[in-house]
Each structure stands twice: as structure tokens, then as C-alpha cells.
Amino acid sequence: MDAAAGLLSETDAYKKLQSYFDANKEKLVLKTLFQNDPNRFKNNSILLETPVGGEILIDYSKNLIDETVFKLLLDLAKARGIEKARDSMFSGEKINFTENRAVLHTALRNRSNKPILVDGKDVMPDVNAVLQHMKEFCGQVRSGEWKGYTGKSITDVVNIGIGGSDLGPLMVTEALKAYHKSGPNVHFVSNIDGTHMAETLKKLNPETALFIIASKTFTTQETITNAESAKAWFLNQAKDASAVSKHFVALSTNTPKVKEFGIDEKNMFGFWDWVGGRYSLWSAIGLSIALYLGMENFEELLSGAHYMDQHFQNTPLEKNVPVILALLGIWYGNFYGAESHCLLPYDQYMHRFAAYFQQGDMESNGKYVTRSGKLVNYTTGPIVWGEPGTNGQHAFYQLIHQGTRLIPSDFIAPAKTQNPIRDGLHHEILLANFLAQPEALMKGKTAAEAEAELRKSNVTEDELKKILPHKVFLGNKPTNSILVDKITPFTLGALIGKETFFYV
């Protein structure tokens, strides 16, 4: 029987966690846990030595767990067959049983080229053929060899897609903007609201614009409506339907519809039904990334994700970063009643990071029944949200610090900046905040500490009595801190790759 088919809450491992939580919740105080264990950071952090991207530190020591909780969470993962499910995914089994499909985004970034079979066929030759097609096309466009209908080179690329065909490429091109040294500019249109297309078209010259239509079926309403509008705008100046083939390409599997639109079949980039939309940036859907950053940087992105895939696949559960982070999410959602999870990248380039993972997590875990169709009586996933630091500190951190809901938060930062202006002063201040906020969330501020601060400001006794309760921070708020050497294509790929989701 499928270990994940029954209710999570009915397993012995879950019941043991519940019993321990009920008996020990009040004892799980971060300041006390650190005081009682001088090696808590060492024992609750993982340092990954990547081959090209520098080190990645994952510090999960500021979580409301002790050794017993950690062991019980691992027991829960084992009881739900996480290792078998992981191996089934990597081997190409059709674990998406509702659509009878494999789940193989990992094959798209399989840089080892180890064969992966689906229905007895190795998918890697087809994956590599699409990558080669992308490489050749990107080389033509970025070098200026590809000409528009008037003989001019391409200066602007517009990706028309929605959901996974937009969120991933948009996030990556923003996060890696520092690596855009040459080649065309890139724009993204997703919303059916005509304003999105209209404002984008204002920036373009039809003679030098290239449109990517990203729709597997080539029937997605929003995407095809936007594509037809872009085509009408283009033909209003070009006047020649044959010119469409020089300015439109397709990321699709529907050859008849693509040809009917006017796109040359040679300029159609395919992918497969085992590519879920929310994981599709690793496929031909990433063409806009490759055009903007160059194919070599796109391949480095794949390599970073493959590195994390290997870590996830081969590392024991107790040292396995994706597994540990997933289990912490279950702990907070189902025992502490946390309703949301906050992602806080301290890097302005990563301002779309949280928006991307909203889909990755919430679309994956938006379920209310088990695999066998039973109604669940527990939380299957959080609301994912966030903004870059330090912007969030002046917007919503107040709720995390002093609100009544527990909001577990991930702090992410590069040790080195792409833009060391004023001799790195800005980044020094940024990192100081990155380090200080998790500490403040953990420690809080006692009434005695708040009173001492107020007395230094010479308030009256009446004022002190009135203000003091509002200056107290309870602390004991859980966080993870993830520190990379620098945001590069490789490290970004690894950061994205760590989010491998299982519905337990």
C-alpha cells in the first residue's frame, strides 16, 4: 500500500509528534535551547561545498525544535515513504497518478546525462536535442545573425506566457540581471489585461522585436489572446504575413496550431508532458533566460539545480536540506498552526523570488484529499509570501515580530554583492540587517530591557507605564538563514533546486 495514501495524522509518527508537542511546547524556547547547547549552531546547520559556486550555508538552528523533535520529524518522513517517493520521481515512474505522468523536471537539468527511462525510453537524447536547438538559436539572435523582416538584428525579446511560462523566466532574468552583458533586452507579458501588452508594445520597434509564445497546448486563453494582439500590432507595420516567421517563435507541442499562427516549425521548441508548468523554466520555457543571459549562463543555472538534485537524491535525510526544510514546514503548519511562510531575500535582484515560489509551493500543495481521496484534517501547505530586505523591515516585519500568528521566515543573502558601491558600504549595512533580524526575532525584548531603554529617554513614570507593554517583543520566532557566496547562475539554480516538493 502507498505509504502516503492514508491520513498523515493517523500515523504513529505523527501521533508521537503531537504527544511530544503537547507535553513540551512551553519548553521549546530558543534562547534556552542555545544556552543549554553550546554546539546548537554546529549541530543544526549544513555547509554545502559546491564545485563552482562557493559555499552555501543553511542555518536552521533558530527553529523551535530539539533533538527529539528532529528525530520524530525524520521518523515521520520515513513513515510516509519519502525515500521511496524520491527515488520513484528520479527514476521516471509516473508518480503524478491523476494525469498518469512522470514528474521529471530533474531530467531537464540532468547534467550527468545518466539515462532516465519513461515507458522504456531514455528521455535524455530528446532533452539534449532541445538544449542544442536553443543553443543554436540563441547564438544566431545574440550575435545579430538572426535578422528581422527589414534586415535589422533583434534588440528586444518578449516572452508571452502565464503561470510557469512566465513566473520562472521572469524571476531568473531579474535575479541574474548582473550577468546581462550583451544581447537583447527581455520583456514579459502574462496578464490578459490589455494594459500589460499595450505598455510593453510602447517600448518596441516591430523591426527589431522577437516574440516568444510560451504555451504547451498553444490554446491557453490569456497567452494566445496576447499573442494574437502582438501579431496584429506587428502586421500593422510589416504588412506581410510571411514576416511573422522572422519575429515569432513558439514553445509548444502543438505543431498544427503553431504553423497556423504563422510560425515556422523549425522555430518551435518542444517539451514533454512530464514537465510541470511550475518547474518548466529548466525546459525550452527558459528560452528567454538563455537569450537574455547567454546559453552558457543558462547551462550554469541547470548545473546548480543538478547539484542540489544530487544532494537531495543521495544525502541521508538527517543532512538533506530539502527534506529538513520541508519537515520544518510540516512542524509549524500542523503543530503550531502557522498559516504562512515568509521568504526574505536580502538581494534586490531577487525581488521576484517569493512570487515564483508562491506557485511552486502553493500549486504543488494546494490539496484537500490524500492520494486515495480521503479528506485531510491537517494543513497541506502554507501561504507563501515575502519581499526583499530591507524593504520588508519597513513594511510588514512588525507583524512577524509582535503579531499573534507565528510566521516562520527564511532569510537569504549573498556574502558578496554584484554592486559594491561606496566601497561596499551598502552591502555591509544590508548584511548587518540580514544577521540582526533573525537574532532579534529569536531573542525578542523583555520588559526589563524595554524599561531600561525607556528610562534612558527620560520618560515620566506615567508615560513608562503606558508605553512599556508596547515595547516588549516576546521573541521565540523561528527562522532559517541561508547564506551563499554570491548570486550566480549556479547558486541561483541550487537555491531554486532546493525546493523539491512532496505532498505528504
C-alpha positions, 0 to 999 in steps of 0.5 A: 500500500502507498505509504502516503495514501492514508491520513498523515495524522493517523500515523504513529509518527505523527501521533508521537509528534503531537504527544511530544508537542503537547507535553513540551511546547512551553519548553521549546524556547530558543534562547534556552535551547542555545544556552543549554547547547553550546554546539546548537549552531554546529549541530543544526546547520549544513555547509554545502561545498559546491564545485563552482559556486562557493559555499552555501550555508543553511542555518536552521538552528533558530527553529523551535525544535530539539533533538527529539523533535528532529528525530520524530520529524525524520521518523515521520518522513520515513513513515510516509515513504519519502525515500521511496517517493524520491527515488520513484520521481528520479527514476521516471515512474509516473508518480503524478497518478491523476494525469498518469505522468512522470514528474521529471523536471530533474531530467531537464537539468540532468547534467550527468546525462545518466539515462532516465527511462519513461515507458522504456525510453531514455528521455535524455537524447530528446532533452539534449536535442532541445538544449542544442536547438536553443543553443543554436538559436540563441547564438544566431539572435545574440550575435545579430545573425538572426535578422528581422523582416527589414534586415535589422538584428533583434534588440528586444525579446518578449516572452508571452506566457502565464503561470510557469511560462512566465513566473520562472523566466521572469524571476531568473532574468531579474535575479541574474540581471548582473550577468546581462552583458550583451544581447537583447533586452527581455520583456514579459507579458502574462496578464490578459489585461490589455494594459500589460501588452499595450505598455510593453508594445510602447517600448518596441520597434516591430523591426527589431522585436522577437516574440516568444509564445510560451504555451504547451497546448498553444490554446491557453486563453490569456497567452494566445489572446496576447499573442494574437494582439502582438501579431496584429500590432506587428502586421500593422507595420510589416504588412506581410504575413510571411514576416511573422516567421522572422519575429515569432517563435513558439514553445509548444507541442502543438505543431498544427496550431503553431504553423497556423499562427504563422510560425515556422516549425523549425522555430518551435521548441518542444517539451514533454508532458512530464514537465510541470508548468511550475518547474518548466523554466529548466525546459525550452520555457527558459528560452528567454533566460538563455537569450537574455543571459547567454546559453552558457549562463543558462547551462550554469543555472541547470548545473546548480539545480543538478547539484542540489538534485544530487544532494537531495537524491543521495544525502541521508535525510538527517543532512538533506536540506530539502527534506529538513526544510520541508519537515520544518514546514510540516512542524509549524503548519500542523503543530503550531498552526502557522498559516504562512511562510515568509521568504526574505531575500536580502538581494534586490535582484531577487525581488521576484523570488517569493512570487515564483515560489508562491506557485511552486509551493502553493500549486504543488500543495494546494490539496484537500484529499490524500492520494486515495481521496480521503479528506485531510484534517491537517494543513497541506501547505502554507501561504507563501509570501515575502519581499526583499530586505530591507524593504520588508523591515519597513513594511510588514516585519512588525507583524512577524515580530509582535503579531499573534500568528507565528510566521516562520521566515527564511532569510537569504543573502549573498556574502558578496554583492554584484554592486559594491558601491561606496566601497561596499558600504551598502552591502555591509549595512544590508548584511548587518540587517540580514544577521540582526533580524533573525537574532532579534526575532529569536531573542525578542525584548523583555520588559526589563530591557524595554524599561531600561531603554525607556528610562534612558529617554527620560520618560515620566513614570506615567508615560513608562507605564503606558508605553512599556507593554508596547515595547516588549517583543516576546521573541521565540520566532523561528527562522532559517538563514541561508547564506551563499557566496554570491548570486550566480547562475549556479547558486541561483539554480541550487537555491531554486533546486532546493525546493523539491516538493512532496505532498505528504 
